[in-house]
Amino acid sequence: MTGDGMVRPASPLRPEDPPVFAILRRRAPEVAAQIAVAIARAGIPALELTIDSPGVLDLVRALRAQLPDTAIGVGTVLDPADVDAAIAAGAQFVVSPNVDREVIAACTAAGIPALPGAATPTEALQAWRAGASLVKLFPASAGGPATLRAIREPLPMIPLVAVGGVDGANARAYLDAGASAVGIGSWLTGAGSADEAAGRAAQLLAELRA
């Protein structure tokens, strides 16, 4: 339970986890699977596979079995039907680019963390009051760490995840500005091989630990 009296599902990140979500979007299933396993073994604790990726639900099922210690979620979810499909496939959290109360309600009713996207303080507060477990500041690159810090000032109770334009060079700046976590897509998983992604994951985690 939080200070507003609402019971909401816990964050998919454990307190001991590095504060990083990796986002895999529109990679071929076999490539996405290789990258997911490689970066999870490098230490990335949570993977978001977007609903618009080929074979995503089958991939979620496979990764849940292969990576039992990694949180596997589905992203770019826009309606409750996709929430149901994601949960049936074994998704442990659901991410959206926007604030949709029906999507958030479907997640919380199923006991699954919802991570809706918000670009303004108004949207962030709406998402939080609707039952979001974390709120995705998206696109984070529009305002950078300074905007995240400014939103956190009046709304310190809302855990923000910086997503959109986050990479190895600026992830630490978002965390220093008050982000609870960062979500990293194209820089980490958008191109190249599984070995390259694993190398970037290891580099990122080393920088964050430092």
N, C-alpha and C positions, 0 to 999 in steps of 0.2 A: 504494500500500500504506500502511496505517496502522500505528500502534504496536502493535496487537494481531495483526499479521501477516496480516490479511485484506485481500484485494484487492477493492475495491468501486467501482462506477461513480462517476465524478466528479459533483459537484453540477451541476445544470443552470444555475446562476448562474456566470458568469465572474467572475474577480477584479475586473474593472473595472465590473461591473454594479451598479446600485443594488440593495440587498438586499431586494427586494420581489417577492412572488408575488401576482398578482391572481387572484381566484377568481370564476368565473362559474357561477352555479347557477340552473337552471330558468328561464332567460330564453328567449323564443321565438328560434328559430335566427337569423332575420334581424336581430333586435335584438342578440343576443349577438355576431353577426359584426360589426355596426357598432361596438359597444362595444369589442370586442377590438382591432379595427384602430385605433380612436381612442386607446385608452390605450397601445397599443404604440408608436404614433407619438409619443405624449407622453413616452415614455421608460421605460415599464414593461417589464422584460426577460423576464418569465416569466408565462405564463397557464395557469391550471388550469381546465379545463372538467369539471364533475362528470358522472359516468356516468349520473346520473338526469335529465340535461337532455335535452329533445327534440332528436333529430337530432344528438347529440353527436359520433358517430364521423365522419359526413359533414362536420361543422363542423371537426373536427380536421384532416381531409384538406385542406379548403379553406384553412384558416389556415396550415398548413405551407407551402403554395404561395405564399400571399399575404404571409406574414411570415417570410421565411427567416432573419432575424437574431433572432427571438424564440423562446424555448423554449416549446413547447406541450406540456402534459401533461394527463392525465386523473385526476380525483379521485373520492373516495368509492368506491374499488375495494375489493371485499370478497372476491373469490375469484380463483383463477388463470385461470379462463375469461375474466373481464373484463380481466385483464392481457393475455392473448393478443389479445383484440379491440382493446384500446387500442393495443398495439404494431403490429398489422396496419394500423390507421388512421394510424399515423405518430407516435404519442405519444412524446415524448422523456423523460418521467418519469411516475411513477405515485404517487399520493397516496392514503392510506387514513386512516380515522378511528381505527384500532385497530392492534394488533400482531398480524399473522397471518404466521407463519413461511412458510407455503406461498406467500403473495402475494409476500413479500420474496424468497424463493428463485426464483420465476418471473421476477421483475424482474432480479435479479442474473445469472441464467443467460442472459438475453437481453442483458445489458450495459446495462440501463436503470436509472437511479437510482430507488430506492424511498424514499418519504417517509412512513413509517407514523406514526400518531398515538399519543402516550403522555401520560398524565396524572400519572404518578408516576416517581420515580427507578428503581424496579424495572422498570417497563415501558420506560422509555427505554433502560436497559442491555440488556434483552432484545432490543429492536429493533436496537440497535447491534451486538450480538453476532451477530444473525441476518444482518447484512449491509446494513443501511440506510445510505444515503448521507447523509441528514439525518434528524433526528427531529423530528416536528411536536409541539410542546407544545400539547395540545388538551384541553379548551378553555382557552386562556391566561387568559381573563377570570376563571376560577375562583379563581386565586391572584394574578394580576397579575404585574408585573415582579419583585416580591419573591420569588415562588415560583420564577420562572425563574432568578433569581440564586442562590437556595438550591440548586437542582438542579445548576447549573453548578459550584458549589464542589467537590463530591466527584467530579464527572464532567466535567472540563473538556475531555476529548477528544471529547465528543459535540456536534456542531453542532446547535443547537436552532433551530427556526423557530416563532415565536409565531403561533398561529392561533386565532381565535375571540374576537370582541369587540375586535379590533384596528382602529383607525381613525386618521384624521389627527391626532387630539389625543394619542394615546398611543403611536404607533409608535416615536417617538424614545426613549421611556422603556424599551421592550422591548429596543431595540438597545443602549442604554446599560447595561442590566442583563446584557448578554452574549449576546443572541440573534444568531445568524448572519444571520437574515433575518426578515421578517414576512410573513404571508399575510393579505391584506385582501379581504373579500368584500363584504358588503352595503353598507358605507359607500361603497365605490368603484363597485361594479357592480350593486347590487341594485335600484336604482330610478333613474328618470330617463332622459335621453337620452344618446346617445353624446357629445354636446358637453359635457354636465354631467359625465360620467365623465372625459372628457379634462381638464376644468378641475380636477377633484379630483386626478387623477393628477399634473398639473403642480404643484399646490399641495403635495401630499405630497412630491414629489421635491425641490422647492425647500426645504422645511423640513428634509428629511433632509440635504441638502447643507450647509445653514446650521449 
